[in-house]
Each structure stands twice: as structure tokens, then as C-alpha cells.
Amino acid sequence: MSSVGQSEPLRKLSASAAKLRLLKKLRCTLRYEKQAWQAGASLVAGVDEVGRGSLFGPVVAAAVILDPAYRVRGLRDSKLLPPERREVLAVRIREHAIAWAIAAVDAACIDQINIYQASRVAMRDAVLQLSPAADHLLVDAVRLDCQLPQDAIIHGDALSASIAAASILAKVERDRMMCEWDAVFPGYGLASHKGYSTPQHLAALRELGLTTMHRRSFAPVWQNPVPQEVFAFMEDGETPDVDSIETEAV
């Protein structure tokens, strides 16, 4: 029996809610970029990926070399920004960055090499497309298979302006792709949940089955008992334009 006046116990936060609360407290600055500049680097690229936890479609990565002479105000982890703000910032990043590039690894490759390795491949591919090339990398939490000096920064997209810029570009591009795929695969709600494991998405999987773009190695997908639906354009060997998206760079 609780004593009179005793406060109710605090509700335990979920892991995702606790992480979000932590990210909101972190400050996104040029601290890591300045350290690299002081060490002799001149073209420091931030690198990040989005879509790692999605059940559908590619993992998308971006690399961005910010111009030290131009400050893009409001940069922070893309997860902390509303879609409208991400769109505005993405335009400013593309217009004022020294260089930027986007790369993607599709669901079939994810199933073959696993999502962790696919994320690293996408990030490396984005880096290799930069022109001018980077001479130092700031990467969100992982190290990439390339010879460039690099720093793996935990919660980098919430701490480094360059990584945050990459996170925003990758998120905007992947969301655009999901909206286009929504028209190709109606009924799954891709435009709203972007392929992640939501009740709406799981219900659609149970009702409609898998598509050719679902990641079969992910548990909510391979545990689905409904057989895959075959689409006419896949039987003909054709793919919609969004599947053949190429890496972009400036």
C-alpha cells in the first residue's frame, strides 16, 4: 500500500524515447570540423545514412563538404526536424556546400551482405562521388573502408554540422523515393511511414504480402506467411525510374 502523498513512480521511457531525449540535449556545432581543419585538412566531409531500420527499400547515404565561409543555420539531426524544415535546409545545403553526393544500396544487396555492411557501402560510395574529393571524413558512429583519415563520432548527426547536413540530404532523398514507390506499390502506406515497421505497414504485409522491394532478411518481413506478389514490370525485366537512381554530386 502506498503512503498518503507519495508520488506515483515515473513511467519508464522506451529506448527510442530515451535516445530522442538525449539527442535533443546535444549541440550541433563545427567543433569536429575545426579540429580537422587545425590538423591540416581543408575539405572535411560529414557522412551519414538513413533507412537502416526500414523494412522496405534502400538504405541511403549522403556526404557533404560544408563551406567554412557560409553558415547554414539550423543544422541538426534530421530525426529532430519536421519534414518542411528538412526540405528548406536541404536546398540551402545543396546550394552552398562545396560538394555533396548521395548514394543508395538496394534491398537485395542489404539481404545479401546485411544492413550494417550495406550502410557502410552506401556511405563509402557517397564519399567517393564527391567532387572535389574530401581529405578528411566525419562519420556517424562507424568507420568506412577507404584510405581517408576519418573520425567515427557517436551521435555524430547531433554533434557535427557536416554530419547533420549529410543526414538531412539523405533523409530528404529517401523520403522522396518512398513517396514515388508509394504509387508503384499502393496499399502499403509508404508515403506516410517511409517503409518502417508501423502497425499500418505490418497490417499491409499481412494482407497484401511482400513486394520485391521488401527486405526479406528482416524479421517482420520473413515471418510474414503471405507469399510475395509478382508485378508485371518485374516479370518483364523492367524497373521504375526510382529504382535506378544514380549517385548525385556537385
Secondary structure, 3 states (H helix, E strand, C coil): CCCCCCCCCCCCCCHHHHHHHHHHHCCCECHHHHHHHHCCCCCEEEEEEECCCCCECCEEEEEEECCCCCCCCCCCCHHHCCHHHHHHHHHHHHHHCCEEEEEEECHHHHHHHCHHHHHHHHHHHHHHCCCCCCCEEEEECCCCCCCCCEEEECCHHHHEHHHHHHHHHHHHHHHHHHHHHHHHCCCCCHHHHCCCCCHHHHHHHHHHCCCCCECCCCHHHHCCCCCCCCCHHHHCCCCCHHHHCCCEEC
